[in-house]
Amino acid sequence: MQAWTNDRLTSAQHRVVTTGDKDRFSVQLFSLLNPDYTLKVPKELVDEEHPLMYKPFKMPEYTKYLMLGAKNGLGVKNYCGL
């Protein structure tokens, strides 16, 4: 979302705090892009006040980057940020 909206929207940091002695269950929901789709910032979100912040990329390539040892905190800006 951050790359697609040119930093206008960002995802919330996920922080889990467990308390007590009861089991906790969580469910992860994902939405995946078509692997052939190139994610790019829509031209309507780029102007003089909001210059382009990310190069276009394909999600499978970014996922591979994350899986091959990208350190926590590097994320999308280090992968395709300008």
mmCIF file of the N, C-alpha and C atoms, coordinates in Angstrom:
data_MODEL
# 
_entry.id   MODEL 
# 
loop_
_atom_site.group_PDB 
_atom_site.id 
_atom_site.type_symbol 
_atom_site.label_atom_id 
_atom_site.label_alt_id 
_atom_site.label_comp_id 
_atom_site.label_asym_id 
_atom_site.label_entity_id 
_atom_site.label_seq_id 
_atom_site.pdbx_PDB_ins_code 
_atom_site.Cartn_x 
_atom_site.Cartn_y 
_atom_site.Cartn_z 
_atom_site.occupancy 
_atom_site.B_iso_or_equiv 
_atom_site.pdbx_formal_charge 
_atom_site.auth_seq_id 
_atom_site.auth_comp_id 
_atom_site.auth_asym_id 
_atom_site.auth_atom_id 
_atom_site.pdbx_PDB_model_num 
ATOM 1   N N  . MET A 1 1  ? 0.827  -1.184  0.000   1.00 0.00 ? 1  MET A N  1 
ATOM 2   C CA . MET A 1 1  ? 0.000  0.000   0.000   1.00 0.00 ? 1  MET A CA 1 
ATOM 3   C C  . MET A 1 1  ? 0.876  1.254   0.000   1.00 0.00 ? 1  MET A C  1 
ATOM 4   N N  . GLN A 1 2  ? 1.956  1.218   0.737   1.00 0.00 ? 2  GLN A N  1 
ATOM 5   C CA . GLN A 1 2  ? 2.843  2.375   0.829   1.00 0.00 ? 2  GLN A CA 1 
ATOM 6   C C  . GLN A 1 2  ? 3.419  2.741   -0.537  1.00 0.00 ? 2  GLN A C  1 
ATOM 7   N N  . ALA A 1 3  ? 3.920  1.747   -1.254  1.00 0.00 ? 3  ALA A N  1 
ATOM 8   C CA . ALA A 1 3  ? 4.507  2.013   -2.574  1.00 0.00 ? 3  ALA A CA 1 
ATOM 9   C C  . ALA A 1 3  ? 3.434  2.399   -3.583  1.00 0.00 ? 3  ALA A C  1 
ATOM 10  N N  . TRP A 1 4  ? 2.290  1.740   -3.536  1.00 0.00 ? 4  TRP A N  1 
ATOM 11  C CA . TRP A 1 4  ? 1.230  2.015   -4.505  1.00 0.00 ? 4  TRP A CA 1 
ATOM 12  C C  . TRP A 1 4  ? 0.659  3.426   -4.335  1.00 0.00 ? 4  TRP A C  1 
ATOM 13  N N  . THR A 1 5  ? 0.604  3.945   -3.091  1.00 0.00 ? 5  THR A N  1 
ATOM 14  C CA . THR A 1 5  ? 0.039  5.278   -2.857  1.00 0.00 ? 5  THR A CA 1 
ATOM 15  C C  . THR A 1 5  ? 1.102  6.364   -2.772  1.00 0.00 ? 5  THR A C  1 
ATOM 16  N N  . ASN A 1 6  ? 2.357  6.022   -3.114  1.00 0.00 ? 6  ASN A N  1 
ATOM 17  C CA . ASN A 1 6  ? 3.435  7.015   -3.123  1.00 0.00 ? 6  ASN A CA 1 
ATOM 18  C C  . ASN A 1 6  ? 3.626  7.655   -1.747  1.00 0.00 ? 6  ASN A C  1 
ATOM 19  N N  . ASP A 1 7  ? 3.573  6.842   -0.703  1.00 0.00 ? 7  ASP A N  1 
ATOM 20  C CA . ASP A 1 7  ? 3.742  7.259   0.699   1.00 0.00 ? 7  ASP A CA 1 
ATOM 21  C C  . ASP A 1 7  ? 2.586  8.087   1.252   1.00 0.00 ? 7  ASP A C  1 
ATOM 22  N N  . ARG A 1 8  ? 1.489  8.156   0.547   1.00 0.00 ? 8  ARG A N  1 
ATOM 23  C CA . ARG A 1 8  ? 0.343  8.910   1.089   1.00 0.00 ? 8  ARG A CA 1 
ATOM 24  C C  . ARG A 1 8  ? -0.401 8.091   2.143   1.00 0.00 ? 8  ARG A C  1 
ATOM 25  N N  . LEU A 1 9  ? -0.352 6.769   2.022   1.00 0.00 ? 9  LEU A N  1 
ATOM 26  C CA . LEU A 1 9  ? -0.920 5.871   3.029   1.00 0.00 ? 9  LEU A CA 1 
ATOM 27  C C  . LEU A 1 9  ? 0.146  4.856   3.408   1.00 0.00 ? 9  LEU A C  1 
ATOM 28  N N  . THR A 1 10 ? 0.194  4.510   4.667   1.00 0.00 ? 10 THR A N  1 
ATOM 29  C CA . THR A 1 10 ? 1.119  3.480   5.121   1.00 0.00 ? 10 THR A CA 1 
ATOM 30  C C  . THR A 1 10 ? 0.370  2.473   5.974   1.00 0.00 ? 10 THR A C  1 
ATOM 31  N N  . SER A 1 11 ? 0.881  1.268   6.021   1.00 0.00 ? 11 SER A N  1 
ATOM 32  C CA . SER A 1 11 ? 0.266  0.237   6.855   1.00 0.00 ? 11 SER A CA 1 
ATOM 33  C C  . SER A 1 11 ? 0.644  0.466   8.309   1.00 0.00 ? 11 SER A C  1 
ATOM 34  N N  . ALA A 1 12 ? -0.238 0.061   9.193   1.00 0.00 ? 12 ALA A N  1 
ATOM 35  C CA . ALA A 1 12 ? 0.030  0.184   10.621  1.00 0.00 ? 12 ALA A CA 1 
ATOM 36  C C  . ALA A 1 12 ? 1.068  -0.854  11.034  1.00 0.00 ? 12 ALA A C  1 
ATOM 37  N N  . GLN A 1 13 ? 1.909  -0.503  11.989  1.00 0.00 ? 13 GLN A N  1 
ATOM 38  C CA . GLN A 1 13 ? 2.843  -1.460  12.563  1.00 0.00 ? 13 GLN A CA 1 
ATOM 39  C C  . GLN A 1 13 ? 2.044  -2.483  13.356  1.00 0.00 ? 13 GLN A C  1 
ATOM 40  N N  . HIS A 1 14 ? 2.323  -3.743  13.155  1.00 0.00 ? 14 HIS A N  1 
ATOM 41  C CA . HIS A 1 14 ? 1.621  -4.805  13.871  1.00 0.00 ? 14 HIS A CA 1 
ATOM 42  C C  . HIS A 1 14 ? 2.432  -5.183  15.101  1.00 0.00 ? 14 HIS A C  1 
ATOM 43  N N  . ARG A 1 15 ? 1.847  -4.993  16.268  1.00 0.00 ? 15 ARG A N  1 
ATOM 44  C CA . ARG A 1 15 ? 2.532  -5.324  17.508  1.00 0.00 ? 15 ARG A CA 1 
ATOM 45  C C  . ARG A 1 15 ? 1.587  -6.122  18.384  1.00 0.00 ? 15 ARG A C  1 
ATOM 46  N N  . VAL A 1 16 ? 1.971  -7.332  18.674  1.00 0.00 ? 16 VAL A N  1 
ATOM 47  C CA . VAL A 1 16 ? 1.142  -8.210  19.489  1.00 0.00 ? 16 VAL A CA 1 
ATOM 48  C C  . VAL A 1 16 ? 1.683  -8.226  20.904  1.00 0.00 ? 16 VAL A C  1 
ATOM 49  N N  . VAL A 1 17 ? 0.788  -8.040  21.845  1.00 0.00 ? 17 VAL A N  1 
ATOM 50  C CA . VAL A 1 17 ? 1.151  -8.127  23.254  1.00 0.00 ? 17 VAL A CA 1 
ATOM 51  C C  . VAL A 1 17 ? 0.281  -9.203  23.863  1.00 0.00 ? 17 VAL A C  1 
ATOM 52  N N  . THR A 1 18 ? 0.908  -10.206 24.426  1.00 0.00 ? 18 THR A N  1 
ATOM 53  C CA . THR A 1 18 ? 0.140  -11.264 25.072  1.00 0.00 ? 18 THR A CA 1 
ATOM 54  C C  . THR A 1 18 ? 0.158  -11.051 26.575  1.00 0.00 ? 18 THR A C  1 
ATOM 55  N N  . THR A 1 19 ? -0.994 -11.171 27.163  1.00 0.00 ? 19 THR A N  1 
ATOM 56  C CA . THR A 1 19 ? -1.118 -11.049 28.616  1.00 0.00 ? 19 THR A CA 1 
ATOM 57  C C  . THR A 1 19 ? -2.006 -12.171 29.125  1.00 0.00 ? 19 THR A C  1 
ATOM 58  N N  . GLY A 1 20 ? -1.861 -12.486 30.363  1.00 0.00 ? 20 GLY A N  1 
ATOM 59  C CA . GLY A 1 20 ? -2.710 -13.514 30.947  1.00 0.00 ? 20 GLY A CA 1 
ATOM 60  C C  . GLY A 1 20 ? -2.251 -14.909 30.580  1.00 0.00 ? 20 GLY A C  1 
ATOM 61  N N  . ASP A 1 21 ? -3.098 -15.887 30.924  1.00 0.00 ? 21 ASP A N  1 
ATOM 62  C CA . ASP A 1 21 ? -2.727 -17.281 30.696  1.00 0.00 ? 21 ASP A CA 1 
ATOM 63  C C  . ASP A 1 21 ? -3.674 -17.992 29.739  1.00 0.00 ? 21 ASP A C  1 
ATOM 64  N N  . LYS A 1 22 ? -4.468 -17.236 29.002  1.00 0.00 ? 22 LYS A N  1 
ATOM 65  C CA . LYS A 1 22 ? -5.373 -17.837 28.026  1.00 0.00 ? 22 LYS A CA 1 
ATOM 66  C C  . LYS A 1 22 ? -4.713 -17.889 26.655  1.00 0.00 ? 22 LYS A C  1 
ATOM 67  N N  . ASP A 1 23 ? -5.062 -18.921 25.885  1.00 0.00 ? 23 ASP A N  1 
ATOM 68  C CA . ASP A 1 23 ? -4.566 -19.008 24.514  1.00 0.00 ? 23 ASP A CA 1 
ATOM 69  C C  . ASP A 1 23 ? -5.142 -17.872 23.679  1.00 0.00 ? 23 ASP A C  1 
ATOM 70  N N  . ARG A 1 24 ? -4.367 -17.432 22.733  1.00 0.00 ? 24 ARG A N  1 
ATOM 71  C CA . ARG A 1 24 ? -4.801 -16.377 21.817  1.00 0.00 ? 24 ARG A CA 1 
ATOM 72  C C  . ARG A 1 24 ? -4.705 -16.929 20.409  1.00 0.00 ? 24 ARG A C  1 
ATOM 73  N N  . PHE A 1 25 ? -5.723 -16.680 19.628  1.00 0.00 ? 25 PHE A N  1 
ATOM 74  C CA . PHE A 1 25 ? -5.738 -17.118 18.234  1.00 0.00 ? 25 PHE A CA 1 
ATOM 75  C C  . PHE A 1 25 ? -5.818 -15.901 17.337  1.00 0.00 ? 25 PHE A C  1 
ATOM 76  N N  . SER A 1 26 ? -5.099 -15.929 16.233  1.00 0.00 ? 26 SER A N  1 
ATOM 77  C CA . SER A 1 26 ? -5.201 -14.863 15.255  1.00 0.00 ? 26 SER A CA 1 
ATOM 78  C C  . SER A 1 26 ? -5.357 -15.447 13.867  1.00 0.00 ? 26 SER A C  1 
ATOM 79  N N  . VAL A 1 27 ? -5.914 -14.630 12.999  1.00 0.00 ? 27 VAL A N  1 
ATOM 80  C CA . VAL A 1 27 ? -6.136 -15.034 11.613  1.00 0.00 ? 27 VAL A CA 1 
ATOM 81  C C  . VAL A 1 27 ? -5.468 -13.993 10.731  1.00 0.00 ? 27 VAL A C  1 
ATOM 82  N N  . GLN A 1 28 ? -4.697 -14.467 9.775   1.00 0.00 ? 28 GLN A N  1 
ATOM 83  C CA . GLN A 1 28 ? -4.068 -13.556 8.825   1.00 0.00 ? 28 GLN A CA 1 
ATOM 84  C C  . GLN A 1 28 ? -4.868 -13.574 7.539   1.00 0.00 ? 28 GLN A C  1 
ATOM 85  N N  . LEU A 1 29 ? -5.155 -12.405 7.033   1.00 0.00 ? 29 LEU A N  1 
ATOM 86  C CA . LEU A 1 29 ? -5.862 -12.275 5.758   1.00 0.00 ? 29 LEU A CA 1 
ATOM 87  C C  . LEU A 1 29 ? -4.929 -11.577 4.773   1.00 0.00 ? 29 LEU A C  1 
ATOM 88  N N  . PHE A 1 30 ? -4.837 -12.126 3.586   1.00 0.00 ? 30 PHE A N  1 
ATOM 89  C CA . PHE A 1 30 ? -3.945 -11.575 2.585   1.00 0.00 ? 30 PHE A CA 1 
ATOM 90  C C  . PHE A 1 30 ? -4.686 -11.337 1.284   1.00 0.00 ? 30 PHE A C  1 
ATOM 91  N N  . SER A 1 31 ? -4.202 -10.384 0.555   1.00 0.00 ? 31 SER A N  1 
ATOM 92  C CA . SER A 1 31 ? -4.659 -10.145 -0.801  1.00 0.00 ? 31 SER A CA 1 
ATOM 93  C C  . SER A 1 31 ? -3.412 -10.136 -1.669  1.00 0.00 ? 31 SER A C  1 
ATOM 94  N N  . LEU A 1 32 ? -3.376 -10.996 -2.672  1.00 0.00 ? 32 LEU A N  1 
ATOM 95  C CA . LEU A 1 32 ? -2.196 -11.096 -3.514  1.00 0.00 ? 32 LEU A CA 1 
ATOM 96  C C  . LEU A 1 32 ? -2.485 -10.577 -4.918  1.00 0.00 ? 32 LEU A C  1 
ATOM 97  N N  . LEU A 1 33 ? -1.510 -9.856  -5.451  1.00 0.00 ? 33 LEU A N  1 
ATOM 98  C CA . LEU A 1 33 ? -1.630 -9.351  -6.811  1.00 0.00 ? 33 LEU A CA 1 
ATOM 99  C C  . LEU A 1 33 ? -1.379 -10.469 -7.813  1.00 0.00 ? 33 LEU A C  1 
ATOM 100 N N  . ASN A 1 34 ? -1.908 -10.303 -8.984  1.00 0.00 ? 34 ASN A N  1 
ATOM 101 C CA . ASN A 1 34 ? -1.556 -11.171 -10.097 1.00 0.00 ? 34 ASN A CA 1 
ATOM 102 C C  . ASN A 1 34 ? -0.036 -11.086 -10.248 1.00 0.00 ? 34 ASN A C  1 
ATOM 103 N N  . PRO A 1 35 ? 0.674  -12.213 -10.291 1.00 0.00 ? 35 PRO A N  1 
ATOM 104 C CA . PRO A 1 35 ? 2.137  -12.159 -10.348 1.00 0.00 ? 35 PRO A CA 1 
ATOM 105 C C  . PRO A 1 35 ? 2.690  -11.451 -11.587 1.00 0.00 ? 35 PRO A C  1 
ATOM 106 N N  . ASP A 1 36 ? 1.905  -11.317 -12.634 1.00 0.00 ? 36 ASP A N  1 
ATOM 107 C CA . ASP A 1 36 ? 2.362  -10.632 -13.844 1.00 0.00 ? 36 ASP A CA 1 
ATOM 108 C C  . ASP A 1 36 ? 2.124  -9.126  -13.797 1.00 0.00 ? 36 ASP A C  1 
ATOM 109 N N  . TYR A 1 37 ? 1.390  -8.666  -12.787 1.00 0.00 ? 37 TYR A N  1 
ATOM 110 C CA . TYR A 1 37 ? 1.056  -7.241  -12.669 1.00 0.00 ? 37 TYR A CA 1 
ATOM 111 C C  . TYR A 1 37 ? 2.259  -6.463  -12.146 1.00 0.00 ? 37 TYR A C  1 
ATOM 112 N N  . THR A 1 38 ? 2.556  -5.340  -12.757 1.00 0.00 ? 38 THR A N  1 
ATOM 113 C CA . THR A 1 38 ? 3.607  -4.455  -12.275 1.00 0.00 ? 38 THR A CA 1 
ATOM 114 C C  . THR A 1 38 ? 2.975  -3.395  -11.395 1.00 0.00 ? 38 THR A C  1 
ATOM 115 N N  . LEU A 1 39 ? 3.362  -3.392  -10.124 1.00 0.00 ? 39 LEU A N  1 
ATOM 116 C CA . LEU A 1 39 ? 2.834  -2.412  -9.177  1.00 0.00 ? 39 LEU A CA 1 
ATOM 117 C C  . LEU A 1 39 ? 3.541  -1.089  -9.415  1.00 0.00 ? 39 LEU A C  1 
ATOM 118 N N  . LYS A 1 40 ? 2.768  -0.046  -9.651  1.00 0.00 ? 40 LYS A N  1 
ATOM 119 C CA . LYS A 1 40 ? 3.349  1.276   -9.888  1.00 0.00 ? 40 LYS A CA 1 
ATOM 120 C C  . LYS A 1 40 ? 2.427  2.339   -9.315  1.00 0.00 ? 40 LYS A C  1 
ATOM 121 N N  . VAL A 1 41 ? 3.006  3.468   -9.004  1.00 0.00 ? 41 VAL A N  1 
ATOM 122 C CA . VAL A 1 41 ? 2.240  4.590   -8.455  1.00 0.00 ? 41 VAL A CA 1 
ATOM 123 C C  . VAL A 1 41 ? 1.369  5.170   -9.549  1.00 0.00 ? 41 VAL A C  1 
ATOM 124 N N  . PRO A 1 42 ? 0.056  5.327   -9.290  1.00 0.00 ? 42 PRO A N  1 
ATOM 125 C CA . PRO A 1 42 ? -0.804 5.972   -10.293 1.00 0.00 ? 42 PRO A CA 1 
ATOM 126 C C  . PRO A 1 42 ? -0.349 7.414   -10.554 1.00 0.00 ? 42 PRO A C  1 
ATOM 127 N N  . LYS A 1 43 ? -0.423 7.830   -11.799 1.00 0.00 ? 43 LYS A N  1 
ATOM 128 C CA . LYS A 1 43 ? 0.054  9.173   -12.152 1.00 0.00 ? 43 LYS A CA 1 
ATOM 129 C C  . LYS A 1 43 ? -0.681 10.269  -11.402 1.00 0.00 ? 43 LYS A C  1 
ATOM 130 N N  . GLU A 1 44 ? -1.906 10.000  -10.976 1.00 0.00 ? 44 GLU A N  1 
ATOM 131 C CA . GLU A 1 44 ? -2.686 11.001  -10.234 1.00 0.00 ? 44 GLU A CA 1 
ATOM 132 C C  . GLU A 1 44 ? -2.099 11.283  -8.845  1.00 0.00 ? 44 GLU A C  1 
ATOM 133 N N  . LEU A 1 45 ? -1.234 10.410  -8.356  1.00 0.00 ? 45 LEU A N  1 
ATOM 134 C CA . LEU A 1 45 ? -0.645 10.598  -7.028  1.00 0.00 ? 45 LEU A CA 1 
ATOM 135 C C  . LEU A 1 45 ? 0.762  11.192  -7.069  1.00 0.00 ? 45 LEU A C  1 
ATOM 136 N N  . VAL A 1 46 ? 1.191  11.607  -8.259  1.00 0.00 ? 46 VAL A N  1 
ATOM 137 C CA . VAL A 1 46 ? 2.513  12.210  -8.408  1.00 0.00 ? 46 VAL A CA 1 
ATOM 138 C C  . VAL A 1 46 ? 2.338  13.628  -8.919  1.00 0.00 ? 46 VAL A C  1 
ATOM 139 N N  . ASP A 1 47 ? 2.924  14.587  -8.202  1.00 0.00 ? 47 ASP A N  1 
ATOM 140 C CA . ASP A 1 47 ? 2.893  15.990  -8.619  1.00 0.00 ? 47 ASP A CA 1 
ATOM 141 C C  . ASP A 1 47 ? 4.099  16.694  -7.994  1.00 0.00 ? 47 ASP A C  1 
ATOM 142 N N  . GLU A 1 48 ? 4.168  18.007  -8.124  1.00 0.00 ? 48 GLU A N  1 
ATOM 143 C CA . GLU A 1 48 ? 5.317  18.752  -7.583  1.00 0.00 ? 48 GLU A CA 1 
ATOM 144 C C  . GLU A 1 48 ? 5.416  18.605  -6.069  1.00 0.00 ? 48 GLU A C  1 
ATOM 145 N N  . GLU A 1 49 ? 4.281  18.580  -5.402  1.00 0.00 ? 49 GLU A N  1 
ATOM 146 C CA . GLU A 1 49 ? 4.261  18.452  -3.939  1.00 0.00 ? 49 GLU A CA 1 
ATOM 147 C C  . GLU A 1 49 ? 4.538  17.021  -3.481  1.00 0.00 ? 49 GLU A C  1 
ATOM 148 N N  . HIS A 1 50 ? 4.234  16.042  -4.340  1.00 0.00 ? 50 HIS A N  1 
ATOM 149 C CA . HIS A 1 50 ? 4.421  14.624  -4.037  1.00 0.00 ? 50 HIS A CA 1 
ATOM 150 C C  . HIS A 1 50 ? 5.186  13.961  -5.188  1.00 0.00 ? 50 HIS A C  1 
ATOM 151 N N  . PRO A 1 51 ? 6.531  14.119  -5.217  1.00 0.00 ? 51 PRO A N  1 
ATOM 152 C CA . PRO A 1 51 ? 7.304  13.503  -6.304  1.00 0.00 ? 51 PRO A CA 1 
ATOM 153 C C  . PRO A 1 51 ? 7.263  11.978  -6.210  1.00 0.00 ? 51 PRO A C  1 
ATOM 154 N N  . LEU A 1 52 ? 7.554  11.317  -7.306  1.00 0.00 ? 52 LEU A N  1 
ATOM 155 C CA . LEU A 1 52 ? 7.568  9.865   -7.349  1.00 0.00 ? 52 LEU A CA 1 
ATOM 156 C C  . LEU A 1 52 ? 8.566  9.325   -6.330  1.00 0.00 ? 52 LEU A C  1 
ATOM 157 N N  . MET A 1 53 ? 8.112  8.390   -5.493  1.00 0.00 ? 53 MET A N  1 
ATOM 158 C CA . MET A 1 53 ? 8.946  7.838   -4.423  1.00 0.00 ? 53 MET A CA 1 
ATOM 159 C C  . MET A 1 53 ? 9.391  6.396   -4.680  1.00 0.00 ? 53 MET A C  1 
ATOM 160 N N  . TYR A 1 54 ? 8.731  5.682   -5.634  1.00 0.00 ? 54 TYR A N  1 
ATOM 161 C CA . TYR A 1 54 ? 8.998  4.259   -5.845  1.00 0.00 ? 54 TYR A CA 1 
ATOM 162 C C  . TYR A 1 54 ? 9.060  3.901   -7.321  1.00 0.00 ? 54 TYR A C  1 
ATOM 163 N N  . LYS A 1 55 ? 10.007 3.035   -7.653  1.00 0.00 ? 55 LYS A N  1 
ATOM 164 C CA . LYS A 1 55 ? 10.081 2.485   -9.007  1.00 0.00 ? 55 LYS A CA 1 
ATOM 165 C C  . LYS A 1 55 ? 9.043  1.376   -9.136  1.00 0.00 ? 55 LYS A C  1 
ATOM 166 N N  . PRO A 1 56 ? 8.508  1.151   -10.332 1.00 0.00 ? 56 PRO A N  1 
ATOM 167 C CA . PRO A 1 56 ? 7.587  0.024   -10.537 1.00 0.00 ? 56 PRO A CA 1 
ATOM 168 C C  . PRO A 1 56 ? 8.274  -1.310  -10.220 1.00 0.00 ? 56 PRO A C  1 
ATOM 169 N N  . PHE A 1 57 ? 7.495  -2.268  -9.708  1.00 0.00 ? 57 PHE A N  1 
ATOM 170 C CA . PHE A 1 57 ? 8.039  -3.596  -9.411  1.00 0.00 ? 57 PHE A CA 1 
ATOM 171 C C  . PHE A 1 57 ? 6.941  -4.643  -9.446  1.00 0.00 ? 57 PHE A C  1 
ATOM 172 N N  . LYS A 1 58 ? 7.361  -5.885  -9.532  1.00 0.00 ? 58 LYS A N  1 
ATOM 173 C CA . LYS A 1 58 ? 6.428  -7.015  -9.487  1.00 0.00 ? 58 LYS A CA 1 
ATOM 174 C C  . LYS A 1 58 ? 6.498  -7.625  -8.097  1.00 0.00 ? 58 LYS A C  1 
ATOM 175 N N  . MET A 1 59 ? 5.344  -7.953  -7.530  1.00 0.00 ? 59 MET A N  1 
ATOM 176 C CA . MET A 1 59 ? 5.273  -8.437  -6.161  1.00 0.00 ? 59 MET A CA 1 
ATOM 177 C C  . MET A 1 59 ? 6.077  -9.711  -5.927  1.00 0.00 ? 59 MET A C  1 
ATOM 178 N N  . PRO A 1 60 ? 6.080  -10.694 -6.844  1.00 0.00 ? 60 PRO A N  1 
ATOM 179 C CA . PRO A 1 60 ? 6.891  -11.897 -6.581  1.00 0.00 ? 60 PRO A CA 1 
ATOM 180 C C  . PRO A 1 60 ? 8.379  -11.585 -6.406  1.00 0.00 ? 60 PRO A C  1 
ATOM 181 N N  . GLU A 1 61 ? 8.881  -10.591 -7.131  1.00 0.00 ? 61 GLU A N  1 
ATOM 182 C CA . GLU A 1 61 ? 10.293 -10.214 -6.996  1.00 0.00 ? 61 GLU A CA 1 
ATOM 183 C C  . GLU A 1 61 ? 10.548 -9.590  -5.623  1.00 0.00 ? 61 GLU A C  1 
ATOM 184 N N  . TYR A 1 62 ? 9.623  -8.776  -5.157  1.00 0.00 ? 62 TYR A N  1 
ATOM 185 C CA . TYR A 1 62 ? 9.755  -8.164  -3.830  1.00 0.00 ? 62 TYR A CA 1 
ATOM 186 C C  . TYR A 1 62 ? 9.655  -9.228  -2.740  1.00 0.00 ? 62 TYR A C  1 
ATOM 187 N N  . THR A 1 63 ? 8.734  -10.159 -2.886  1.00 0.00 ? 63 THR A N  1 
ATOM 188 C CA . THR A 1 63 ? 8.586  -11.241 -1.909  1.00 0.00 ? 63 THR A CA 1 
ATOM 189 C C  . THR A 1 63 ? 9.873  -12.064 -1.848  1.00 0.00 ? 63 THR A C  1 
ATOM 190 N N  . LYS A 1 64 ? 10.460 -12.342 -2.986  1.00 0.00 ? 64 LYS A N  1 
ATOM 191 C CA . LYS A 1 64 ? 11.716 -13.094 -3.029  1.00 0.00 ? 64 LYS A CA 1 
ATOM 192 C C  . LYS A 1 64 ? 12.812 -12.315 -2.301  1.00 0.00 ? 64 LYS A C  1 
ATOM 193 N N  . TYR A 1 65 ? 12.870 -11.015 -2.513  1.00 0.00 ? 65 TYR A N  1 
ATOM 194 C CA . TYR A 1 65 ? 13.831 -10.154 -1.822  1.00 0.00 ? 65 TYR A CA 1 
ATOM 195 C C  . TYR A 1 65 ? 13.668 -10.283 -0.307  1.00 0.00 ? 65 TYR A C  1 
ATOM 196 N N  . LEU A 1 66 ? 12.437 -10.254 0.164   1.00 0.00 ? 66 LEU A N  1 
ATOM 197 C CA . LEU A 1 66 ? 12.196 -10.373 1.598   1.00 0.00 ? 66 LEU A CA 1 
ATOM 198 C C  . LEU A 1 66 ? 12.594 -11.750 2.119   1.00 0.00 ? 66 LEU A C  1 
ATOM 199 N N  . MET A 1 67 ? 12.283 -12.787 1.372   1.00 0.00 ? 67 MET A N  1 
ATOM 200 C CA . MET A 1 67 ? 12.555 -14.148 1.807   1.00 0.00 ? 67 MET A CA 1 
ATOM 201 C C  . MET A 1 67 ? 14.048 -14.490 1.778   1.00 0.00 ? 67 MET A C  1 
ATOM 202 N N  . LEU A 1 68 ? 14.809 -13.819 0.949   1.00 0.00 ? 68 LEU A N  1 
ATOM 203 C CA . LEU A 1 68 ? 16.230 -14.138 0.825   1.00 0.00 ? 68 LEU A CA 1 
ATOM 204 C C  . LEU A 1 68 ? 17.107 -13.368 1.809   1.00 0.00 ? 68 LEU A C  1 
ATOM 205 N N  . GLY A 1 69 ? 16.501 -12.873 2.864   1.00 0.00 ? 69 GLY A N  1 
ATOM 206 C CA . GLY A 1 69 ? 17.322 -12.327 3.935   1.00 0.00 ? 69 GLY A CA 1 
ATOM 207 C C  . GLY A 1 69 ? 17.310 -10.833 4.112   1.00 0.00 ? 69 GLY A C  1 
ATOM 208 N N  . ALA A 1 70 ? 16.363 -10.123 3.540   1.00 0.00 ? 70 ALA A N  1 
ATOM 209 C CA . ALA A 1 70 ? 16.290 -8.696  3.831   1.00 0.00 ? 70 ALA A CA 1 
ATOM 210 C C  . ALA A 1 70 ? 16.070 -8.533  5.330   1.00 0.00 ? 70 ALA A C  1 
ATOM 211 N N  . LYS A 1 71 ? 16.802 -7.651  5.951   1.00 0.00 ? 71 LYS A N  1 
ATOM 212 C CA . LYS A 1 71 ? 16.694 -7.458  7.401   1.00 0.00 ? 71 LYS A CA 1 
ATOM 213 C C  . LYS A 1 71 ? 15.423 -6.701  7.734   1.00 0.00 ? 71 LYS A C  1 
ATOM 214 N N  . ASN A 1 72 ? 14.905 -6.924  8.942   1.00 0.00 ? 72 ASN A N  1 
ATOM 215 C CA . ASN A 1 72 ? 13.718 -6.194  9.396   1.00 0.00 ? 72 ASN A CA 1 
ATOM 216 C C  . ASN A 1 72 ? 13.979 -4.700  9.297   1.00 0.00 ? 72 ASN A C  1 
ATOM 217 N N  . GLY A 1 73 ? 12.985 -3.979  8.858   1.00 0.00 ? 73 GLY A N  1 
ATOM 218 C CA . GLY A 1 73 ? 13.100 -2.536  8.766   1.00 0.00 ? 73 GLY A CA 1 
ATOM 219 C C  . GLY A 1 73 ? 13.530 -2.035  7.395   1.00 0.00 ? 73 GLY A C  1 
ATOM 220 N N  . LEU A 1 74 ? 14.063 -2.909  6.546   1.00 0.00 ? 74 LEU A N  1 
ATOM 221 C CA . LEU A 1 74 ? 14.483 -2.447  5.227   1.00 0.00 ? 74 LEU A CA 1 
ATOM 222 C C  . LEU A 1 74 ? 13.278 -2.194  4.349   1.00 0.00 ? 74 LEU A C  1 
ATOM 223 N N  . GLY A 1 75 ? 12.454 -3.177  4.175   1.00 0.00 ? 75 GLY A N  1 
ATOM 224 C CA . GLY A 1 75 ? 11.190 -3.041  3.486   1.00 0.00 ? 75 GLY A CA 1 
ATOM 225 C C  . GLY A 1 75 ? 11.233 -2.471  2.089   1.00 0.00 ? 75 GLY A C  1 
ATOM 226 N N  . VAL A 1 76 ? 10.086 -1.976  1.686   1.00 0.00 ? 76 VAL A N  1 
ATOM 227 C CA . VAL A 1 76 ? 9.858  -1.573  0.311   1.00 0.00 ? 76 VAL A CA 1 
ATOM 228 C C  . VAL A 1 76 ? 10.695 -0.364  -0.108  1.00 0.00 ? 76 VAL A C  1 
ATOM 229 N N  . LYS A 1 77 ? 11.001 0.547   0.818   1.00 0.00 ? 77 LYS A N  1 
ATOM 230 C CA . LYS A 1 77 ? 11.804 1.723   0.440   1.00 0.00 ? 77 LYS A CA 1 
ATOM 231 C C  . LYS A 1 77 ? 13.203 1.321   -0.017  1.00 0.00 ? 77 LYS A C  1 
ATOM 232 N N  . ASN A 1 78 ? 13.797 0.357   0.654   1.00 0.00 ? 78 ASN A N  1 
ATOM 233 C CA . ASN A 1 78 ? 15.128 -0.086  0.235   1.00 0.00 ? 78 ASN A CA 1 
ATOM 234 C C  . ASN A 1 78 ? 15.058 -0.935  -1.022  1.00 0.00 ? 78 ASN A C  1 
ATOM 235 N N  . TYR A 1 79 ? 13.943 -1.588  -1.266  1.00 0.00 ? 79 TYR A N  1 
ATOM 236 C CA . TYR A 1 79 ? 13.824 -2.429  -2.456  1.00 0.00 ? 79 TYR A CA 1 
ATOM 237 C C  . TYR A 1 79 ? 13.621 -1.597  -3.720  1.00 0.00 ? 79 TYR A C  1 
ATOM 238 N N  . CYS A 1 80 ? 12.695 -0.669  -3.689  1.00 0.00 ? 80 CYS A N  1 
ATOM 239 C CA . CYS A 1 80 ? 12.373 0.065   -4.929  1.00 0.00 ? 80 CYS A CA 1 
ATOM 240 C C  . CYS A 1 80 ? 12.219 1.564   -4.735  1.00 0.00 ? 80 CYS A C  1 
ATOM 241 N N  . GLY A 1 81 ? 12.625 2.083   -3.584  1.00 0.00 ? 81 GLY A N  1 
ATOM 242 C CA . GLY A 1 81 ? 12.525 3.525   -3.362  1.00 0.00 ? 81 GLY A CA 1 
ATOM 243 C C  . GLY A 1 81 ? 13.514 4.305   -4.190  1.00 0.00 ? 81 GLY A C  1 
ATOM 244 N N  . LEU A 1 82 ? 13.136 5.516   -4.532  1.00 0.00 ? 82 LEU A N  1 
ATOM 245 C CA . LEU A 1 82 ? 14.013 6.400   -5.315  1.00 0.00 ? 82 LEU A CA 1 
ATOM 246 C C  . LEU A 1 82 ? 14.775 7.343   -4.405  1.00 0.00 ? 82 LEU A C  1 
# 
